[in-house]
Amino acid sequence: MKRVRASLIGLVVAASCGREPTTPVTQPVTPPAQQEMPTTGTGMPGMTSFDQRVRDLMRQYGIPGGAVALVRDGKLIYARGFGYADAENKTPVQPDALFRIASVSKPITSAAIMKLVEDGKLGLDDRVAPLIADLKPAPGAKVDPRWEQITIRHLLNHTGGWDRDKPNGGFDPMFQSAVAAAAVGAPAPASAETIIRYMKGMPLDFDPGTKWAYSNFGYDILGRVIERLSGMPYEEFVRTRVLQPAGANRTRVGKTRMKDALADEVRYYYPGAALNWPLVPSVFPGEGIVPANYGGYYLEATDSHGGWVSSTVDLLRFLTHVDGRASPADILSPQLVAEMTGSGATTCPDGSCYYAAGWWVRPGQGDATWWHGGDYPGTKGMLVRSANGFAWVALFNAGAPNSLVNELDAALWNALGVITSFPTHDLFSSFR
């Protein structure tokens, strides 16, 4: 194969993973001694070195388990699990194990919004305020008049008016559950709707459309727009109109508590640390101190910006049905794929990429590379559609810096660069 490099190295900006809730580190992380690392799934000729590099990186970053899968020209040619889904019981990760995907959820929500556009129920430049007028702020709270300027496009592109990183007072309301609930007199933990009511009583940080600032909250609002215009719960609409038509039948919105985990869902860890470390106050009143990855934030309220649980296989099923390529057939029209990925605010330091509607996009090679990352306490993921016909996804059950993704990306393209003949099989039918 003539090697065509589509690496993201140097372009996976910090915001690409959403920089979800952080937890204070109270002791240094030391990767555990790990002599064995099981590998599941069918190997691909020429990628033995890549398999080993994945295992090496997981040891380096103290990650118990992960899964990586690769598509070429719409066919799943590689899907493997590495390490442990349950480290205590030595349960290996299967290639189609389920993981929290955090902000990799945003492309899913974007596709659902495009389905409403396709149905004629919504325009991307429609104002948001009338669509969520039923969500009232706390009694006596003053609503910033700039709410009336916010459009669907602003929310999709992170230009709605909220800046969680502003100096002296920036915050992400999606992880202020107790504060939001108390502010509007609603039950804790705060639902997605409660957080919107709370934020309606807070001033915007900038005029809508004038600045790019990554906003989980904007995608929270998009989830409620989907509910109001479809007449269906967010998860039901997305599964019915986006995921199931793409064959991604096992992808669901996750649950906060470990006891409510989905069948085949991995356990979540901290790099080199035990399951129950660090401990934080639970978002559920009266539950006391809990592991941050199982109660430090309310996963259900993050549904439309970070709440989905999926597998590498399901995510590639979704991606290959919205990627603008001929096979398999997309669930969106070419016009809507172009709307979803065609323009946005420049975000990469070198000016080579922009954030479109739920995707970072870097034009090149007569096409474009799209990607999105995700981070929560206990999980890290990355979904990539390259400009040269490949797509890949990696999911891990512990957090890690973006250097892991950069190194994994480099290892993958190095492995592909020496392959002269690719498999003709399609493994999608091998998985549920």
N, C-alpha and C positions, 0 to 999 in steps of 0.2 A: 504494500500500500504506500502510495506517496504520502508522506506525513504532512498533515495539515493541522497545525497547532491551533487549538481554540481555547487555550488556557485562560483561567480567570485570575492568575497570579497577579497580585498587585492591584486588582480591581474589586476584590471582595471587601468592600468598605465596611467599616464597623457597623454602620446602620443596617447592612443587608440582613442581619439576623434579628433586627428589631430591638436588640439589647433589652431583653425582657427583664423581669424583676431580678435584682441582684440581692445576694444574701451576704452579710458580713462574714468574712473568713476569720475564724478564731484560732486556727492552728494551721501550720504549713501542710500542704498536700504532698504526700510522698507516694508515688505509684507503688502498689504492692508487688512483691515478688510474684511472678506469674509465669511458671514454666510451661504450662500447657495452655493451648488456646484452640478449642475445637473449631473446625470449619465445616459448614454444611452447604449443600447444593452442588450442582455440577460445575466442575472446573472448565475453563475455556483454554484451548491450546494457545500457548504464547503468553498467558497471563499469570503464570506461576509466580513471577517476581512481583507482580501487583498484589496477589494474595498475601505474599509475605510482607510486603510493605504496609498493607492494611493492618496486619497483626502487629508489626513493629510500631506503627503509629499509635495503636490502641494501648500498647504497653507503655510507650513513651508518655502518653497523656493520662494514663491511669484509668482507661475506659474499659468496663467489664465486657460490653457487648455492642455489636453493630451489624448492619446489613448494607450491602452495596449492590446496585443493579445497573445494567447498561442496555440501552436500546441502540440499534443501528438500522436506519431506514425503516423505522416503525416496528421492527422485530426485537423482542427481548432475547438477547444473545448471552447474557451473563446475569446471574442472580445468586448471591452467596450470603450466608450468615457467618459471623465471626464471634467467638467468645460466648458469653453467657447472658441469657435473658434473665436468669435468676441465679446470681452468683453464689448465694448461700446453699442452694440445692443443686448447683452444677448443671442447670438445665441449659443446653446449648441454644443459641439464637438460630432460628430457622430463616431461610431466605425471605419468607413472606411474613415474618413476625411483625406485630403491630407496635408502633412507637407514637408517642406524642410528637407532633411535627411543628408546634409553635407557629412562628410566622410564615412557614411554608403554607399555612392556611390561607394567606391573603390572595394568591392566585386563584384559589377555589372560589372565594367570595367574589372576586372580580368576574370570573366566568359566569357566576349566577346573576350578577347585575347585568351582564351582556345578554343573558337569556330574557330578562325582563324588557330590555331594549328591543330585542328581537320580537317579543310578543306585542310590542306597541304600547306597553304600560309605562314606559319610562324613557326620558331623554337624558343624555349625559350632562346637559347643561340645565336641567331642571333644578329649581331651588329645593333644598332639603327641608327647610323649616316647615312648609305646609304638610309635608309627609309624616312628620313626627310631632304635629301640633298637640296631640293628645298627651304627650309627656310633659307635664307641667313642672316648673321649677318649684323649689321650696317656697312656702308662703312668704311674701314680702321680698323675695329675691328679685333683683333687677336683671333682665335679660339684655345682654350686649346687642345693640341694634344690628351689628355686623353679622349676626346669625342669619339675617334675611338675605345676605349676599352669597352664602355658602351653597355650592352646587354639588351634584353627584360627582362630577369630574374632579372637583377640588378634593373630595374625600378619597377617591381612587388614587390620586396623584400625590397625596400628602401635602396639599397646599391649603387646607381648610382654615387655618388660623391658630392652631395650637402648637406650642413649642415646648416640649417637655425638658429640653436641654438649656433653656434660657437661664442666664446667670441669676442667682438670688431669687429662687422661687419656682424654677421649673419642676414639673412632676408629671408622672404618668397616672391619670386617674383610674386606669384599669386595674391598678394594684394598690388602690387606696380604699379598699372595701369598707372598712369600719367607718372611715371619715365620710364617705359618700352616703352610706346608709343613715348615719346619725344626722347628716345635714338636711335630709328630706324626711326624716322620721319613718324610714322604711326598714323592714327586717334585714338583719345581717345574716350571711354575707350579701353584699349588694349585688343585685342582678344587673344585667347589661342595661336594662331600662332605668333602673335606679341611678346608675352612673351618668346616664344622659340627663336625667332630671337635675342631678347635682351640678353637672357642668353647665347647664343652662343658667345657673346662678353665678357663674364665674366669668370674668372678662376674657375675651380672646387675646392672644399674644401678638397678632399681626392681622392686617387686612387680608381677607381671603383672596387667594390667587397671587399674592405678591411675594411669597417666599415658600421654599421647600423645607419642611421639617417633619421627619418621620413621626407618624401618629397612629398608634394602635387605636386610640379613641375614634378616629375617623372611620375606621373599619367596623368598630362597634356600631356606629350609626348606620352604616350600610347594611348590617345584618337586620336591623329593625326596619329599614326601608323595604328589604326583601319580604319581611313578614307582612307588612301592611299592604303592599301591592299584590302579593300573591295570595293572601288570605290563609297562608300555611305557616307553621313554625319554621324558623330558619333552617334547621337541620333537615326537616322533611322536604322542603322545597329543593334544597341543594342536592340531596340524595336522589330525588325523583327526576330532576331536570338536568343535572350535571353529572353526578358521579355514576349512577346506575346506567345511563345511556353510554357512558365510557367504559363500562365493565368494572368499575371500582366499587364493588358491592360491599366490601368489608370495612370501608372507611366510615367512621362515626365520630361524633363529638364525644370527647372523653369526659371522665369524671375525676373529681379532686381526690377522693379517698381511695386508698389502696384496695379496700374491700369491694369497691365498685368497678374495679378494672375490667376491661373487656377480656373475653377469652382470647388467648394467644398474645396478650399484651405483655411487653417486657416490664421488669421492675426498673425503677429509676434511681441512679446513684450520683454521688459526687466523685470527682476524679480521685482515685486512690483512697476513698473514704467509705465508711460503712453506710448502710441504708438509712440509719437513724441520725445522721449528722449532716449539717448542723440543725439544731432545734430552734424553732421560732414559735410565737403565739399563733394559734390556729385562727383561721378566718371564721370558723364556726364558733359562736359564743358558747362558753362553758366547756370547751374541749381542751383548754390548757395549752401545753407545749407539744408541738408535733414536728415531725421532719418537714423541712421547708418544701420538699418536693411532693409531699402528701398533706397539704393543708396550709402551706404558707401563702398561697394565692388561690383564688376561686376559679378553677379552670372553666367551669360551665359559663361564667360570665364573659369569658374571652372567646366564645365560640367563633365569631366571624372574623376575628383577627389572629387567633392563635389556639383555638380549642380542639382542632381535629386530631384524631388518632388514625394512623394509616400505615401501610407497608410500602416498601420500595416498589413492589410490583404494582400495587394500586395507584401509587403516585405517577408511575410511568404510563399506566393505562390512561389516567386523566390527561397527562401531558400530551401524549400522542394523539389525543382527540381534540386538542385546542391549539396545535402547533403550527397551523397554516400549511401543512404538508398534505399531499394527496392521499397517502395511505398510512394508517387507516383514515377513513373519512372523519372530518371534524364535526363536532356537535354545534359549532358556531360558523356563521357565514364568513367568507374571506373579508368582507367589509368590517365585521365585528372583531375579528382577529386583528385587523389593522388598527381599529380603534383601541384595542386593548394593549397594543405594543408599539404603536407608531410614533408616539411623541411624549414628551414629559420634561421635567426640570433636569438639567445637567447636574449630576451628583458625584461622578468619579473625579478624583483630584486632577487627573490629566485631561478632563473634558471629553473623554472618549465614550462615556455612557450616560444614560439618563434613566430616571424612574418613570415608567409608564403606569398603566392601571394594574398594579399588583405584580409587576415584574421590573427588575433592573434589566436594561437592554443595552447591548453594545453592538452597533452596526458594523458589518465587515464581511468580506468574502462574498459580496453580492446578496447577503442574507443578514442575519443577526444572531447573536447569542443572547438568550434570556436566562435569568436565574433568580432564585430567591432562597434566602437562608432562614433558619429559625433557631432560637435559643430559649430554653426555660431551665430553671433549676432541675438538673437531672436529664436533660436531653439536648441534642444538637442535630440539625439536619441541613441538607443542601439539595436543591433540585435545579438541574441545569439542562437547557436545550441549546446545543451548540450550533454554530452556523454551518457545520459540515456534515449534518445528517445524524450525528450522535446525540444521545441524551443520557444523563446519568443522575442517580440519586444516592445519597448516603444518609443513613440514620444511625444515631448512637444513643445509648442509654446513660450518658453522663455528659455534663457540659464540658466545653473545651474552647480555647481561643480560635480565632479565624486562621491562625497559622496551621492548624490541623487540616482545614479545608484546602488551603493553598498547597500544602505538601501532598495531600491526597490527589488533588487535581494534577499536579506535576507527575506523580507516579502513574496515574491513569494514562495520560497522554504519552508518557515514555513507553508504557507497555503497548499501547495501540500502535505506536510508531514502528515497532519491529514486526508486527503481524503482516504477513503477505497474503493470507487467505482467511477470510472471516467465515464463521459458521453460517449455514443457510437455515438452521433450525429457528423456530420461534417458541420460546419457553413460556409465553403467556398462558397457553392452554394447560401447562403443567401445574398451575397454581389456581387456588380458588379466587 
